Amino acid sequence: MTTPTNTPLWNALAAVIDPEIRKPITELDMVARADLDEDGLARVEILLTIVGCPAARAIEADVRAAAAALPGVTSVELSVGVMTREQREALTTRLRGARGKREMPFGPGTLTRVFAVTSGKGGVGKSTVTANLAAAFALRGLRVGLVDADVHGFSIPGLLGIGENAPEGALTQPTRLDDMILPPVAHGIKVISIGMFLDDPRAAVAWRGPMLHRTINQFLSDVYFGDLDVLLLDLPPGTGDIAISIGQLLPNAEVVVVTTPQPAAADVAERSGTLAQQTGQTIAGVIENMAGLAQPDGSVLHLFGTGGGALVAERLSAIAARPIPVLGSVPISVPLREGGDAGMPVVLEDPADPASLAITAAADALLKSGRSLRGVKLGLAPR
């Protein structure tokens, strides 16, 4: 650093947040110079993490705005450079902190609540529920990460408006910082999906077990999520390779089972909860989706029957030898479907919609359930 770090200009730049890392650029050693002369000229030099940084325009605009808003500044002269390899290595080391290189930070002992959302079969709206749960958590001011672990049937990017649904100027691709991956952020949620790495998002991913395990492990180890309050994983339906890998990598995860009211779907959904129990994970509860369609006369048309969520909860309670709650019953909702198509979660776009209220209530129930911190290392030492 060639500039003092306690000047008004420096403090103004400390309000500029890197949109990928989500930390002030002054903390990331991205400000190489910040001088203000007697004529009101602010000279600022910033160092981007990589050549072609996708966040460059946003950072430059924010730096100019922050400097120009400082009292006494009449003009801003901004120069932009790129970090050296040594500077990037120092940055990645500092970001990883005590964990060191390529260590998975969300296993046993983490302070992050980890929720694995699963279902016994496809087509029950599991991904839609997961995306909206993540948005509901972020709406409460929590730091949220989301891993699209449904490698073969990834849909989270589209549901959150990343990719084709992304607004102009939004970050839609991960950025590689040496051996660290910086995920895009949508609606305050840090998101990673295999769909972000494909040239054609409609291409089929035809991978077998070892490749699937390696991908999930890389998502959890190499992606820089920072300090999270909540990490959600959108699992593929069923009890295949990825569900088993998640059980091995994250035995501390709390599993949320999504089903429909149809008894036949409930029979299948029970199996995903059973696998979670077998791998040592905790079953957090059941969410019943597509619970009914409200009619103009106030009645409800139960297109998919009734009672499936309660039936799954009852059976899983017997397996877990403790009460498993129904966290919410989400009605069929046109705004919920439209929000998924548009990349805007209904809990943000239409918070008064019945489906939005049900998902928000489920998110609150998960947060209120809490967990024991017994045996968790808090990183504190006596002085």
C-alpha distance (Angstrom), angle and dihedral (degrees) to the residues before:
residue distance angle dihedral
M1 . . .
T2 3.78 . .
T3 3.78 97.4 .
P4 3.82 134.3 70.0
T5 3.78 113.1 -101.9
N6 3.80 98.9 -148.6
T7 3.82 101.1 63.4
P8 3.82 125.2 114.2
L9 3.81 89.8 -112.7
W10 3.79 91.9 52.6
N11 3.79 90.7 48.5
A12 3.79 89.9 50.4
L13 3.81 90.8 52.9
A14 3.80 89.4 49.8
A15 3.82 86.3 72.9
V16 3.83 90.9 63.6
I17 3.80 109.2 98.1
D18 3.79 122.8 -157.3
P19 3.83 102.0 -121.9
E20 3.81 93.0 -142.8
I21 3.80 103.4 40.7
R22 3.83 93.2 30.9
K23 3.76 94.7 -140.7
P24 3.83 131.5 111.5
I25 3.79 112.3 -84.5
T26 3.80 89.4 -129.3
E27 3.82 89.6 61.5
L28 3.80 90.4 50.0
D29 3.82 94.5 55.4
M30 3.79 89.1 -116.5
V31 3.81 93.5 131.1
A32 3.80 109.6 80.2
R33 3.80 95.9 168.4
A34 3.80 137.2 15.3
D35 3.81 114.9 169.2
L36 3.79 130.9 158.7
D37 3.83 117.2 -164.3
E38 3.79 129.6 -157.1
D39 3.82 92.5 -95.2
G40 3.80 92.0 58.7
L41 3.81 96.3 -103.9
A42 3.80 110.9 147.2
R43 3.80 112.8 -155.8
V44 3.77 112.5 -164.1
E45 3.79 129.5 175.4
I46 3.78 119.5 -170.8
L47 3.80 130.0 -172.8
L48 3.80 117.8 -143.0
T49 3.78 117.0 -147.1
I50 3.81 95.1 -122.6
V51 3.80 141.0 4.9
G52 3.78 109.1 -88.2
C53 3.80 93.3 18.9
P54 3.84 105.4 -172.8
A55 3.79 90.5 -142.6
A56 3.82 93.6 54.1
R57 3.80 97.1 104.7
A58 3.78 93.3 47.5
I59 3.80 92.7 47.9
E60 3.80 93.4 47.3
A61 3.80 92.1 49.0
D62 3.80 92.3 47.9
V63 3.81 92.2 47.9
R64 3.80 92.3 51.1
A65 3.79 91.7 47.3
A66 3.81 93.8 47.6
A67 3.80 93.4 48.4
A68 3.81 94.7 43.5
A69 3.82 91.7 51.4
L70 3.81 91.9 58.5
P71 3.83 112.4 105.5
G72 3.80 111.1 -105.8
V73 3.80 96.0 25.0
T74 3.79 112.2 125.2
S75 3.82 99.2 170.8
V76 3.80 140.1 3.6
E77 3.79 125.8 -136.0
L78 3.80 108.9 -166.1
S79 3.80 126.2 -173.3
V80 3.79 123.0 -175.4
G81 3.78 127.5 -152.3
V82 3.80 137.5 162.1
M83 3.80 129.9 -110.7
T84 3.77 119.1 -105.7
R85 3.78 119.1 -117.6
E86 3.80 89.7 -102.7
Q87 3.80 91.4 52.1
R88 3.80 91.4 50.0
E89 3.79 91.3 49.2
A90 3.79 90.1 50.8
L91 3.80 89.8 49.6
T92 3.80 95.3 50.0
T93 3.81 90.7 46.5
R94 3.80 90.7 52.2
L95 3.80 92.8 46.5
R96 3.78 92.5 52.1
G97 3.79 90.6 46.5
A98 3.78 117.8 177.1
R99 3.81 92.2 -7.9
G100 3.77 92.5 76.8
K101 3.78 124.6 -158.9
R102 3.81 123.4 -11.8
E103 3.79 96.5 -16.2
M104 3.80 118.7 151.5
P105 3.82 105.9 -122.5
F106 3.82 100.9 -168.0
G107 3.78 102.5 68.1
P108 3.80 128.1 102.9
G109 3.79 110.3 -35.0
T110 3.80 96.3 34.2
L111 3.79 119.2 132.2
T112 3.83 89.3 -146.2
R113 3.78 116.7 102.5
V114 3.81 106.0 -125.8
F115 3.82 117.5 -157.6
A116 3.80 119.8 -173.8
V117 3.81 110.1 -162.6
T118 3.77 112.2 -154.9
S119 3.77 142.9 162.7
G120 3.76 136.4 -165.9
K121 3.80 93.8 -126.9
G122 3.78 139.8 16.5
G123 3.78 126.4 -101.9
V124 3.80 97.4 46.4
G125 3.83 95.0 110.0
K126 3.79 96.8 -104.8
S127 3.81 95.1 146.9
T128 3.80 92.6 46.3
V129 3.80 89.8 51.5
T130 3.82 91.1 47.2
A131 3.81 93.9 50.6
N132 3.79 91.8 48.9
L133 3.80 93.2 45.9
A134 3.81 88.4 53.8
A135 3.80 91.0 49.6
A136 3.80 91.0 48.2
F137 3.81 90.9 52.7
A138 3.81 91.9 47.9
L139 3.81 90.0 48.3
R140 3.79 87.2 61.1
G141 3.77 91.0 58.0
L142 3.80 96.1 -101.3
R143 3.80 122.9 142.7
V144 3.80 103.4 -115.2
G145 3.79 134.8 -169.7
L146 3.80 126.9 -174.2
V147 3.80 127.3 -162.3
D148 3.80 116.0 -163.6
A149 3.78 96.3 -145.5
D150 3.80 93.0 170.3
V151 3.80 91.6 98.6
H152 3.79 96.4 171.2
G153 3.80 96.0 42.4
F154 3.81 103.7 28.7
S155 3.80 114.3 171.4
I156 3.81 106.2 147.9
P157 3.86 95.6 99.0
G158 3.79 91.4 57.4
L159 3.80 93.7 43.6
L160 3.82 90.7 53.9
G161 3.79 97.0 41.9
I162 3.80 98.0 -105.1
G163 3.79 115.2 141.4
E164 3.79 119.4 3.5
N165 3.81 91.9 9.5
A166 3.80 94.4 47.7
P167 3.81 118.8 121.4
E168 3.80 117.1 -117.5
G169 3.80 112.2 -77.4
A170 3.82 94.8 17.5
L171 3.80 119.7 135.3
T172 3.80 107.6 -112.6
Q173 3.80 103.8 164.0
P174 3.81 131.7 61.7
T175 3.79 116.2 -111.2
R176 3.79 120.5 -135.8
L177 3.79 114.1 -137.7
D178 3.80 102.6 -173.8
D179 3.83 102.0 -65.5
M180 3.80 93.6 -16.0
I181 3.81 124.3 91.8
L182 3.81 119.9 -147.2
P183 3.82 110.8 -153.9
P184 3.80 125.4 -141.6
V185 3.80 117.0 -106.1
A186 3.81 122.5 -133.8
H187 3.81 124.3 178.2
G188 3.80 88.5 -12.5
I189 3.83 92.2 -53.3
K190 3.80 123.5 119.7
V191 3.80 105.4 -137.6
I192 3.78 135.6 -169.5
S193 3.80 127.5 -179.1
I194 3.78 137.1 159.5
G195 3.80 86.6 -121.6
M196 3.82 88.7 72.0
F197 3.80 90.7 63.7
L198 3.80 98.8 50.5
D199 3.80 123.0 95.8
D200 3.80 88.4 -145.2
P201 3.82 113.1 37.4
R202 3.81 88.7 -158.5
A203 3.80 93.2 57.5
A204 3.79 118.3 116.6
V205 3.80 118.3 -113.9
A206 3.80 105.6 -142.3
W207 3.80 103.6 -176.6
R208 3.78 133.3 144.9
G209 3.79 132.5 -142.4
P210 3.84 104.4 -71.6
M211 3.81 92.8 47.4
L212 3.79 91.7 47.0
H213 3.79 92.1 50.8
R214 3.80 91.6 48.0
T215 3.81 91.1 50.9
I216 3.80 94.8 51.0
N217 3.80 91.3 45.2
Q218 3.82 89.7 51.5
F219 3.79 92.0 49.4
L220 3.80 90.0 54.0
S221 3.82 97.0 40.7
D222 3.80 108.6 32.7
V223 3.80 101.3 34.9
Y224 3.80 112.5 90.4
F225 3.80 106.6 -135.7
G226 3.79 94.4 158.1
D227 3.78 119.4 -151.3
L228 3.80 107.4 -16.4
D229 3.76 130.9 -171.0
V230 3.81 91.7 -162.3
L231 3.81 134.0 18.6
L232 3.80 118.3 -170.2
L233 3.77 125.9 -166.7
D234 3.79 121.5 -159.8
L235 3.80 101.7 -149.0
P236 3.80 125.3 -161.8
P237 3.80 115.9 -106.3
G238 3.76 118.5 -89.8
T239 3.78 134.6 22.1
G240 3.80 102.5 -68.5
D241 3.79 136.5 129.5
I242 3.80 98.3 -57.9
A243 3.80 94.7 48.5
I244 3.80 88.9 51.4
S245 3.82 91.8 47.1
I246 3.81 91.1 50.8
G247 3.80 88.8 50.7
Q248 3.79 89.9 53.8
L249 3.81 97.2 42.4
L250 3.81 97.4 38.9
P251 3.81 109.7 28.4
N252 3.81 86.3 155.6
A253 3.82 93.3 62.1
E254 3.79 120.3 119.3
V255 3.79 110.7 -133.0
V256 3.80 123.7 -139.2
V257 3.82 113.5 -164.4
V258 3.81 117.3 -151.5
T259 3.78 119.7 -159.0
T260 3.79 140.6 153.6
P261 3.80 125.8 -117.3
Q262 3.80 91.2 -103.3
P263 3.84 110.7 110.2
A264 3.82 91.1 -140.2
A265 3.82 89.8 57.4
A266 3.79 89.8 46.8
D267 3.79 90.7 56.5
V268 3.81 90.0 57.3
A269 3.82 95.7 40.4
E270 3.78 90.3 58.4
R271 3.80 90.3 66.9
S272 3.82 94.2 61.9
G273 3.79 90.0 53.5
T274 3.79 90.4 47.3
L275 3.82 90.6 54.9
A276 3.80 90.3 51.0
Q277 3.78 89.9 53.3
Q278 3.81 91.1 49.0
T279 3.84 92.4 52.5
G280 3.80 92.3 50.3
Q281 3.79 96.7 -105.9
T282 3.79 122.1 139.5
I283 3.79 119.4 -113.8
A284 3.81 104.7 -133.8
G285 3.78 97.8 -174.6
V286 3.78 149.1 -73.3
I287 3.80 129.6 -81.1
E288 3.79 116.9 -159.1
N289 3.79 111.9 -150.3
M290 3.84 129.2 -166.9
A291 3.79 88.9 25.5
G292 3.80 97.2 162.2
L293 3.79 146.0 -36.0
A294 3.80 117.0 -113.6
Q295 3.82 114.8 -131.6
P296 3.83 128.6 -147.2
D297 3.82 91.0 -108.2
G298 3.81 91.4 56.3
S299 3.79 96.5 -103.2
V300 3.82 122.9 121.9
L301 3.79 124.3 -125.1
H302 3.78 109.2 -147.3
L303 3.78 100.3 -152.5
F304 3.80 93.6 172.1
G305 3.78 99.5 35.3
T306 3.79 126.8 -111.3
G307 3.76 140.9 -86.3
G308 3.80 101.0 37.4
G309 3.79 95.5 121.2
A310 3.80 93.3 49.2
L311 3.80 90.4 46.3
V312 3.83 92.8 53.4
A313 3.81 91.1 46.2
E314 3.80 91.1 50.1
R315 3.80 93.4 50.5
L316 3.81 93.8 44.6
S317 3.80 89.7 48.8
A318 3.79 88.6 58.7
I319 3.81 91.4 48.5
A320 3.83 94.5 46.5
A321 3.81 93.2 40.6
R322 3.81 90.2 -131.7
P323 3.80 135.9 77.6
I324 3.82 113.6 -76.3
P325 3.82 110.3 -161.7
V326 3.77 131.2 -140.5
L327 3.81 97.7 -122.6
G328 3.78 95.2 -165.3
S329 3.78 146.4 -21.4
V330 3.81 110.0 -134.4
P331 3.82 115.5 -157.8
I332 3.78 124.2 -142.4
S333 3.78 105.5 -86.9
V334 3.78 133.1 -175.9
P335 3.86 92.0 -156.5
L336 3.81 88.8 52.8
R337 3.80 90.3 54.8
E338 3.80 93.9 42.0
G339 3.82 90.9 49.8
G340 3.79 90.6 53.6
D341 3.79 91.7 51.2
A342 3.82 91.6 48.1
G343 3.80 96.4 44.0
M344 3.81 92.6 -115.8
P345 3.83 116.4 117.7
V346 3.78 111.9 -129.5
V347 3.83 91.6 -129.5
L348 3.81 86.3 67.3
E349 3.80 101.2 34.3
D350 3.80 99.5 41.0
P351 3.83 110.6 12.1
A352 3.83 91.9 171.2
D353 3.82 93.9 58.0
P354 3.85 111.2 112.9
A355 3.80 91.5 -122.0
S356 3.79 90.2 50.4
L357 3.80 91.1 50.7
A358 3.81 91.7 49.6
I359 3.82 94.1 49.7
T360 3.80 92.0 45.1
A361 3.79 89.6 51.5
A362 3.81 89.7 50.5
A363 3.82 90.6 51.2
D364 3.81 90.1 50.6
A365 3.80 90.9 48.9
L366 3.81 91.0 53.0
L367 3.80 91.7 50.1
K368 3.81 93.1 46.8
S369 3.79 92.3 50.1
G370 3.81 88.6 71.6
R371 3.78 123.3 179.8
S372 3.74 138.9 -120.1
L373 3.81 117.5 -93.7
R374 3.78 92.1 -158.4
G375 3.80 108.6 136.7
V376 3.81 93.8 9.8
K377 3.80 114.5 130.1
L378 3.78 110.6 -128.6
G379 3.81 95.7 -167.0
L380 3.81 92.9 -118.8
A381 3.79 126.9 136.1
P382 3.83 130.8 -175.0
R383 3.79 117.6 -105.6
